Amino acid sequence: MQMIATGKAQWAKVLPHQLVTDDKYKDFNYWSLDLVVTDAEKKRLKGLNLRPYHKDDGETETNIYKFLRKEVTAKGKENGAPTVVDSDKNPWNNGELGNDSVVNVSFYTYDHPKTKKFGLGKGLNAIQVVEHVPFAGAGGVSEFDATEGAVTAEF
């Protein structure tokens, strides 16, 4: 079943060059996105038997839904990266998605052996970027912008 969820993107790795190939916890390559949703969206998704991410204690529920798209299906078919479009549904060409970009996520659901405990599985199809927050990257120079009263060290 095709569905849409709306929220703020976190840790988006959804562009073709962002394929995750070195996850020690998974034996497959994938693209992914964590979606932080409002309480109302969480209630709607839970009503559809979709469970949010739980903290490491296994008990504490969050407002985060994790979406993955495998590079290759279980039957060996190449998936390719998820489709990413802008708010007008034009192909995305505005760079990587930074945390807190507002997005709509198109996904499909499926049953799996642990459905009763963990809810339906979810597969990532596409992302529509509604409000883009540019990705700043690690170690960006903005972290070192001059601040009033800063002390300069002499070596």
C-alpha positions in Angstrom: 0.0 0.0 0.0 1.4 3.4 -1.0 1.4 6.1 1.8 2.7 9.6 2.6 4.2 10.8 5.8 5.1 14.4 6.6 7.8 15.7 8.9 11.4 17.0 9.3 14.2 15.0 7.7 17.1 13.9 9.9 20.3 12.1 8.6 19.0 12.1 5.0 21.0 9.8 2.8 18.7 9.8 -0.2 20.7 11.1 -3.2 22.4 8.6 -5.6 25.9 9.4 -4.3 24.8 8.9 -0.6 24.3 5.1 -0.8 25.2 3.6 2.6 27.7 0.8 2.0 29.4 0.4 5.3 26.8 -0.2 8.0 28.1 -2.9 10.4 24.5 -3.7 11.5 23.1 -4.4 8.0 24.3 -6.8 5.3 22.9 -4.7 2.4 23.5 -1.3 0.9 20.7 1.3 1.3 19.5 4.9 1.2 17.7 6.2 4.3 16.0 9.0 6.1 14.8 9.5 9.6 11.5 11.5 9.7 10.6 13.4 12.9 6.9 13.8 13.0 4.4 15.8 15.0 2.3 14.1 17.7 -0.7 14.2 15.4 1.2 12.6 12.5 2.5 9.9 14.9 -1.0 9.1 16.0 -2.1 8.8 12.4 0.7 6.6 11.4 0.3 4.4 14.5 -3.4 4.0 13.6 -2.1 2.5 10.3 0.0 -0.1 12.3 3.3 1.8 11.7 5.5 1.9 14.8 8.0 4.7 15.5 11.6 4.1 16.5 12.3 3.2 20.1 15.3 4.4 22.1 18.0 1.8 23.0 16.1 0.9 26.1 13.5 -0.7 23.8 10.6 0.9 25.8 10.8 4.6 25.1 8.9 5.6 22.0 10.1 8.6 19.9 8.5 10.6 17.2 11.0 9.3 14.6 10.1 6.9 11.8 13.0 5.3 9.9 12.7 4.8 6.1 15.1 2.6 4.1 15.4 1.8 0.4 17.6 -1.2 -0.4 19.9 -1.0 -3.3 18.9 -4.5 -4.4 15.6 -6.2 -3.6 15.4 -9.7 -2.0 14.7 -11.0 -5.5 17.9 -9.4 -6.9 16.3 -6.4 -8.7 18.2 -3.1 -8.7 16.1 -0.4 -7.0 18.1 2.7 -7.6 18.0 5.8 -5.4 14.7 7.1 -4.2 13.1 9.8 -6.4 13.6 13.3 -4.9 11.6 16.3 -6.1 11.0 19.9 -5.0 7.7 21.4 -3.8 6.6 21.8 -7.4 7.4 18.1 -8.2 10.4 19.0 -10.3 13.5 16.8 -10.1 15.7 17.8 -7.1 18.9 19.6 -7.9 19.5 21.8 -4.9 22.1 19.7 -3.1 22.0 17.5 0.0 19.2 17.7 2.5 20.1 19.2 5.8 18.5 18.2 9.1 15.1 19.8 9.7 14.2 20.1 5.9 10.4 19.7 5.8 9.6 16.7 3.5 6.8 14.5 2.4 7.9 10.8 2.3 6.2 8.4 -0.1 6.5 4.8 1.1 5.0 1.4 0.8 4.1 -1.0 3.6 4.5 -4.7 3.9 4.0 -7.5 6.4 7.0 -9.2 7.9 7.5 -12.0 10.5 7.7 -9.4 13.4 4.7 -7.3 12.3 2.7 -8.1 15.4 5.4 -6.7 17.7 6.9 -4.0 15.5 4.1 -3.0 13.1 4.3 -3.1 9.3 7.6 -2.8 7.4 8.1 0.4 5.4 10.0 0.9 2.1 11.1 4.3 0.9 9.9 5.3 -2.6 10.3 9.1 -3.0 10.8 12.4 -1.1 9.2 15.7 -1.8 11.2 18.6 -0.3 8.8 21.2 0.9 11.2 23.5 2.8 14.9 22.9 2.1 17.5 23.4 4.8 20.9 23.2 3.1 23.3 20.5 4.4 26.1 22.3 6.3 28.5 19.3 6.5 30.9 18.4 9.2 33.7 20.7 10.0 32.1 23.7 8.2 33.9 27.0 8.6 30.7 28.6 10.0 31.6 26.9 13.3 34.6 29.2 13.5 33.0 32.5 12.6 34.5 35.3 14.7 32.6 36.1 17.9 32.8 39.2 19.9 35.2 38.9 22.7 36.9 35.8 21.3 40.5 35.3 22.4 43.2 34.6 19.7 45.8 32.2 20.8 49.4 32.9 19.9 51.8 30.0 19.2 
